[in-house]
Amino acid sequence: MPHVNLASRSLDVLRLIGRALACAVVLSTWGLTAAAAAGAVEPLHLRANEPVVDAWKALRVLADPEERLDATAAKAALSRFEPPQTPYANLGPRAGATWLHLPVQIEADASPIWSLRFHYALLHDVQVRVFDAFGQRVHLAQLGTLVPFADREQRTRGLSTLLQLPPGQRFDVLVRVKTPTATLVPIALLQQSALGEEESREQAFQGLMSGLWLFMILYSLVNWVQRRESLFLAYSGALISSWLFSQAVYGTGPQYLWPHSSWWAGNLPALVPMLMVMANVHFFVGALDMPSHAPRAARAMRVIGALAALGAVLFMLQVVPYRVASGSSMVLVIGHLAVVFPVILKRVRGGDRAAAYLLMGSTIYIAGVSLMIALLLGFLPVTFFTLHAAQFSFAAEMVCWLMVLGTRLEQLRQAAAAAQHEHEHLHHLAHTDALTGLRNRRGLLEWLQGASADGRRSAPGQRLAVFMLDLDGFKLVNDRWGHDTGDELLRQAAQRLTRAVRPTDVVARLGGDEFVVAVFGLGDDERADAIGQKLLAQFQQPFSLADDRTAAVGATIGFAMAGLPLDDPADLLQRADAAMYRGKQSGRNTLVAAPA
């Protein structure tokens, strides 16, 4: 089955990612050993033919967990700085402040203008000081998310500061980093042209990803407005949350959305996961119909969603600090996935195709979140893939959710079609005579009311005639041969009457041996009388019944006429019935017209 294969492939992907994570940890550990064996750190040489110089290889680190060091004390303690014993550009979570020392040698042929750039945009408080060979400070810059984008020295997506370093000299770059997030420090020195190229590449990539997100957001909102289906609103909430997370983490949010605010840039990465959990909970509960199939899990999911909402409110009110909010977000993300994942697997085994797409999306999401957590905990090096793993996984999950919505819409369409078919079937049963297949009294009145409401069925000046028929001698057939034979005669009578009129006319059985024929488009009484005689003629020949039985049954017909639209269809039937009754009294097997 396709959904089983999809589930199996998702689990295989999860296992593969797990092995990749293990390999990454092993490789990063090998990198630590290599770094430790490297010994002394050489200055970073800046040359004209190298527009981008990675600073990690020359970086040295000094922890200041109690934040006792100022710049003077840190500069005096340069001998205590050590090469980082961590994966590439990843110092992991750190209490207090961290000092970075970068010795730089400007070669004689090098450009004097360089940009010091942190590719990771979520460092909160970054102070950059540059000292010359005589210990004089030649540059000071305040960077980080605490500085609104509009107030930054260089308005680049990443954190950067412009350095003027005369060629042929040596400098010490001293950086103090304090951040409640992981201390990711992918530092490089770039010439201005290289900085512009790097910014353009990342901007193009983020623009492409934002375009995908905005398309899906617009799609979900339009469908929600049109269909009022809450799943689309939950989907749009998850999309907006994950998109805002990307805008904050990768620096384009401060650049374009909130350039004058530092709060959004610094706090959204902790707030948005809570909002995402709230949207995810609603989506999972609705997409899996958890109240019906897994009520306990549904209640647990709603509790997690309520906790996420409470955490978001407390964080926005500054009741809980950033680290607590960030840690709580991770717990809530893992918690709601732990609750819903068994439900997804169960539904996949039950053949739910939408659940199979949820399984694929959740598997990718778990992989991306796992990589992000491993990165933030300091277990993985900072690379393009590890830094963007969460963004890739969010996008892939949202695409899978789009397929979930498509599947659910198809299921809803099928359910609606089945419900409509069932409604039509019940309507047919309620308005049809079970024995003959003709309309019953209710069906006839419905048809006449429709004719009354739609005068276009008849040309101007033409009228509707209703013929009320009662079979003569039918009771004798029932009494002599039984009801089964009588029923067969009624079915044959219905067939004869139906063949005697046009497909646009109506034949109905009101019950017992009473029939009604309604004929449109009659101009005068003579035409109606001719049709009545034609109906009487249908009973001139005897009926051939089962077991070689033959029954001769006549009919008494009364008819009434009216113009369109009808004022009262029931009154027209009563007039025809009264005319038929007079025919019974006058000798039967006759045609009687109601008074005009």
N, C-alpha and C positions, 0 to 999 in steps of 0.2 A: 504493500500500500504506500502511496506517496508520502502521507503524513508520517508513517513509521520510519521511512527512509530519512525524511527531514529531521525527525527527532534523533535518529541514530547519528546522522551527520553532525548535528549540533553538539551532541555529547562527545563525538570524536574531536570536534574543534576545541571543546573545553579541555579535553585531555591534552591535546597538542599544545594549547596555550600554557597549560600547567607545566609541561615539560620545558617549554621555552622560558618560562619564569625561572625554573630551577637552573637552567643553563645560564641565564642572565646573572643569577646570584653567584654561580660558580665563576663566571668570567669576571664579574666585578671584584670577587675576592682575589682572583689571580692578579687583577689590576692593582689591588692594594699592596700585594706582596711585591710586585714590580716597582711600585712607587716607593715603598720603604727601602728597597735595595738601591734606589737611584742615588741616594746620598745627598750631597749638597745641591742646592738649587741655583742654577745660573740665571743671570739677568735676562730679561726678555729683550731680544734685539729687534729693533724696528728698522726696516730697510725699504728703499724706494720700490724694489721689485716685489715686495710682499704687501699687497693692499689690506690683507686680513691676517692678523696675528692672534692665534689662540693664546690666552693668558694662563690657562690652567697649569701648564707645565712649569711655570715659574712662580706660581702662587704659594704663599705661606700663610698659615692660619694661627690665630691666638684666640682662645675662648675667654670670654669675660662674662660669666653667668650672673655675677652680682653687679655688673655695670659700674665697676669702680674706676676703670681707666678712662682718662680723657686723652685727647690727641697727643699731648706732650708725653704722658706716661706711656702710651702705646708706642710712640716713636723711640722712647728710651729703652723699651723692652723688645726691640727688634730681634735680639739674639734668642728670645724665647719663642719666636714664631717658628712653626714647623710645617713641613709639607703635609697636605691633607692625606689622611689614611682612609679615604672614602672613595666610592665610585666617582667617575668623572663628573665634575661640576656639581656634585651633590653632597652637601654637608649635613643633610638630614635635619630633623627637628632639633632645635637648640634653645636652651633657656638663656634669657638675657641677651647680650650683644655678642657679636663675633667680629673680630678684627682681621682684615685681610691685608697682606703686604705683597706688593708687586714691584720688584726692582726692574727698572726699564733703562736700556741703553739705546740712545738715539744715534744711529750711524750717521756718518758725515753726509751721505748722499740721500738721506731720508727726508721726507716732507716734514715741515715743522708743525703741521696741523693734523691732529689725530682725534678720533672720538673713542672714548672709553664706553663700551656698551655692555649692558646686562641683557641677554636675550630673554630672560624670564622677567615678566612685567609685574609680578605680584609681591615683590619685596617692599615692605611697608616704609622703612626708614633707612635710607642709604646716604651716608656722608662720605664724600670723596675729597681727600686732601693730597696734594702733590708737593713734594719737597725736592729742592735741588741738591746738588752734591755738598753744598755748604749748610744744609739743614734749614734753609729758608723756604717758607711756604710760598709756592708760586700759583697755586690754584685751590679753590674751595668751591664745592658744589653740594647742594642738597637735592637728593633724588628720592624716588619711592612713591608709592601710592598715596602717602599722606600729603604729597604736593599735588594740587589740582593740575590737570594737564595744561590749562591755559597759562599757568604760572611757571612752567618748566623752562629750563634754559634751552633745551633742544626738544622740539615737539615731535618726537619720534614714538613709534609704537612701543618699542622697548625702552628701558631706562638708559639714558646716555648723557654724557657731558663732553663738551668740546675742549680739548687740551691744546695748548700752544707750547711745544717742546722744542727748543732750539737744537739743531743737529749737533752731533759730536759730544753731547753731554749725557750724564747719568742722572736718573731721577728715582725717587721712591714714591710710589703710589700707595697711600694708606686709606683703606676703606673700612668704615664701621657699618655693619649691617645688623639691624634689629627688626625681626619680623615674627609674628605669631604663626606664620605658615612655615613650611619646610624651607630651609636656607639653600635654595638652588641658585648657584652662581656661575652660569655659563658666561664667562667674561671674555671679551676680545677687544683688541685695539684695531681700529679700522681707519683707513683713509676715507675722506668724505665721499668720493665716488663709490667706494665699496659699500659704505653705509647706505647710500641711496639705492644701490642695486639690491642689497639685502632687504631693505624696507619694502621695495617694490615687489619682491618675490613673496614675502610674507603677507603683504597687503592683498596681492592677487589671490593667494591661497585662501585667506580669510574672507575675501569678497566672494569667492566661489562657494565656500561653505555657508556663508550668510545667505547667498542666493538660494541655495537648496533649502535652508531653514525657512526663509521667508515665503518661499513657494508653498511649503507644506503647511505653514501657519495660515496663509491665506486660504488654501484649500480647505483646511479644517474649519476655519471660521465661516466660510461661505456655506459649507455643508451643514454646519450647526444652525445657521440662520434659516436655511431652507428646510431642514428636516427636524430641527429641535430635538436632535438626538444627543443626549448628554455625553456619549462616548467621544463625539467630535470636540466638545468643549474640554473634556479631560485631556484629549490628545493635544489640543492647542495649548493648554496649560503646560503640559510636559515639554512641548516644543519651545515655548517662550522661555521656560526656565532653563532648559539646556542651552538655548541660544544666548541668553544673558550670561550664563556661566562662561561660555566661550568668549563673549565680548570682554568679560572682566579678566579672565585668565590670560588671554593673548593680547591684551592691551588696546584693542580697537574700540572698546566701550568708552574709556576715558578720552580717547582721541576724537570720537564722533558723537557719542550719545550724552556724556556728562562731563564735558571738558572743564567746567567750573566747580565740580564737586569732587572731593576726595573721599567722601563717605562711601559712595557707590563702588568706587574702584577698590577700596580697601575691605569692604564688608560683604559684597555680593558673593564671593566664592564660598563663604560660610552660610549665607542666607539661602542662596538659590537651591542647594541640594535639599533643604527642607521643603521648599515650594515644589521641587520636582517629586519628592516622595508623596506629597499630598495629591498631586495630579496622577502619579503612577498608581496610587492606591485606588483612586476612583476609576481609572481606566481598567486595571486588572479585575476589580470586582465586577464591573459591568461587562467587560469582554468575555469573562469566563462564567458569567452568571453565578457567581460564588454564593449568593444567598440561597440559591436552590440546590447547588451541587456540593458546596462546602461551607455550610453556615458558620461553623466555628472559625474556620480560616477567614471568612468574611468579617466576622466580629473582630478578630485579631488585627486584620488589616485596617479596619476603621479606627481601632485604638491607636495604631501606629500613625495613621493619618492625623488623628487628633493631637497626638504628641508632637508631630512635626509642625502643626499649626501653632501649638502653644510655644514650642521652641522658637519659631520664627518671630512671634509676637514679643517674647521675652528678650530675644536678641535685638530686635529693632528698638525696644525700649531701653536697651543697654542694661538690662537686669543681669544677663549672663555675658561673660567676656567672650572674645573671639575664639580662643582655644577651646573653651567648653562647647561653644556652638559648633565649631568645626568638628570636634570629636563626636558630638551628639549626631551631627549630620551623617557621619560615616556609620555610626551604629544603626541609625534609622534606615539608611540605604541597605545595609547588610540584612537588617531585621526583616524589612518588608519583602526582600528577595527570598530569604529563608522560609517565610510563611507561604509565599505564592508558588514557589518552584515545585513543591510536591503536587500542588493542585494542577499546575500546567502539565506535569508528566502524566498524571492520572487522566486528564482530558485528552491528551495526545493518544494514550493507549486506547481510549474509547472511540477514537476515530474523528476527533474534532480538528478540522483543518486549520481553523483560526488559531487554536491552541498550539499547533505545530509551528506557525509563524511566531507566536509569542515565545515559544521555546527557543527558537533560533535567535530572536532579538534579545531575550534575557541572557542567553549564553554569551552572546557578543558583549552585552552590557556588563555582565559579571567579569568577563575577561578584561574589558577596559577599566572598570573600577578597580580590579585587582592590580593591574599595572600602575594605575594612578596612586593607589595606597602604597604599593611597594616603592614607588618613586618618592612619595612624600615621607616615607619612613627611612629613606636613605639607603635602600637596598639596590637601586638600579642607577646606572649612569644617566645623565641628561643628554638625550639625543632627540632628533626631530620626532622619531617614532614614540619614544616614551613620553615626551612632553605633549604630544598630540593624541596619544592613545585614547584618552577619555573622549576627546572630541570626535575621533573616528568612530568609537563605539556608540556614542550617543546618536550620531548621524545614522549609523547602520541600524540601530535599534528603532529609530523613528521610521525608517523606510520599512522595516518589518511590521511595525505597527500600522503603517499605511496599508500593507497587504492584509493585516488583520481587519481593518475597517472595510476594505473591499470585500473580504470574505463575509464579514458580518452583514454588510449591505445586501449581498447576494442572498444570504440566508434570510434576511428580513424580507427581501423581495419575494423569495419563494414562499415564506410563511404568509405574507400578505396575499399572494396568489392563491395559496391553499385555502386561506380564510375566505377569500372572495368566492372561490369555487364552492366551498362548503356553504357559504351564505346563499349563493345562487341555487345550490342543490336543495337546501331547506326551503327557499322561496318557491322553487319549482314544486316541491312536495306539498307545500301549503296551498298552492294555487292550481294544482292539477288533480284531476280525478284518477285515482290509482287503477281503476278497472279499464278505462278506455284510453287513457293518456290525453283526454281533452281537458280544457280548462274547467275548473269547478266554479261554484257560485262566486267565491272570492276572486278567483282569477278573471271571471267574466266582468265583475264590477270594476276591477282594476283596469281592465282593458277599456271598458266604456268610459271610465273617468279620464283615462289618457286621451281617448278620442274627444272627449268634451273639452279638454284643455288645449287640444291641438286641432283647430278648425282647418288647418291646411291639408288634412287627410281628404277632404271632400271639396270639390269645386263649388263655387258660389251657386246657390239655388238648388243644390242637390242635398239629399237627405239620407238618414240612416234608418234602416228597417230592422226590427227585432222580431224574430219568429219563435214563438213558444210552442214546442211539440210535446205531446203526450201520447205514448203508444197505446193502441187499442188492442186488447186481447193478450197483453203481455202477462197478466196475472195467471191466466190459464196455462201458459207455458211453464211458469214457475211451479204451479201446483201439480202439473202432470209429470214433468220430467226433473224437477229440482232446480236449485239455484245455480248449479254449475252450468246447466244448459241455458238457463236464463241469462247468465253472465255472458255466455258465448253469443247469444242473440244481441245483447246490448253492444258488444264490441263490433259485431257486423253492422248494426244500425249506425254506430258512430262512423264507421268507414264509409258507408253509403252517403251519409250526410256530408262528410268531408269532401268526397269526390264530386258532390253536386254543386259545390260553390267554389269561388276563386280562392287562391292561396292567401289573398289579403283579407278575406272574410274570416269570421270566427265561428267555430262550433264548440259548444260547451254542454256538459252534462251537469244538471243541478242536483241530481240525486234520483234514485229509483229509476223510473222509465221516462223522466223529463229531460228534454234537450232544448237548447236555445241556439239559434243561428242568427248572427248579426251580419248584415250586408251593407256596405257603404256605396255611395255614389248613385243613388236612385233619384230619378227626376220626377216621377209621378207614381200614383197608386197602381196604374196598370202594370208598370214594370215590377212593382213589389208583388202584385197578385200573380204575375207569371212565375216569379221565383218561388212563391209559395206552392203553386201547382207543381213545379219541378220537384220540390221537396216531398210533396205528397206522393209523386210518382215513384219515389225511391222505395215505397212500401207496397207497390203493386205486385212485385214478385215475392214469392215465399222465401224464407230463409232456410238454407241447408245447414243443418246442425250435425253434431256428432251422432254416431251410430245410425246413420242413414235417416235421421229424423228430419222432418220438414215442418216448418211453422209459418202460418200466414198471419201476419201482424200488420195492422193498419196504423194510422196516426191522425190525431186531431191537432190542427194548427191554428193558433191565433197570432195575429201580428199587429204591431203598432209602429208608426213612423214619427220621426222628429227631425228638425233641422239641427245643424251644428253651429256653435258648440251646444252640447246638451245642458239643459238647466238642472235636470235631476235624472240620472241614469236609472235609479231604483224605480222611479215613477214610470219610466218607459217600460220596464220589465213588468210592473204591475198591470199596466194597460194591456200588454200582450197576453199576460196570464188571464186577465178577465175575458178577453176575446176568445181565448182557447177554452175557457170554462163554458162560455155560451155555446161554442161548437159542440162540446160534450153533451150539453143539454138538448141540442137540436138534432142529434142523431149520430154524431161521431164521423170519423174518416172524412173530415171536411176542413175547409179553410175559411176563417172568419177574420175580418179586419176590425180593429178597434176604431171607435169614433174619432174623428179628427179633433 
